[in-house]
Amino acid sequence: MKFKSLYRRLLVSFLGILFVTIFLILALFLGTAGRGFRDALENQSFGKFKIFRESSRKK
């Protein structure tokens, strides 16, 4: 086997494993920590919306 072919296979294998690992990390983050972050953001947004709505009614 030529060294050039071997190096190419190693590079492709490394890149494949790298992309799969990145995809898994993002999927796990969005599935676990992303939920809590999304919920906190919605709660803050809803609170700000209620304050805005009440202040616009007073005017």
TAVEN-V419702 format. One line per field, one symbol per residue. ss: DSSP state (H for helix, E for strand, C for the rest). phi: phi as a letter, one per 30 degrees, with the letter a starting at -180 (. if undefined). psi: psi as a letter, one per 20 degrees, with the letter a starting at -180 (. if undefined). Layout:
ss = ???
phi = ???
psi = ???
This chain:
ss = CCHHHHHHHHHHHHHHHHHHHHHHHHHHHHHCHHHHHHHHHHHHHHHHHHHHHHHHHHC
phi = .ddddddddddddddddddddddddddddddcddddddddddddddddddddddddddd
psi = pqhghghggggggghghghgggggggghghhfhhggggggggggghghggggghhhhh.
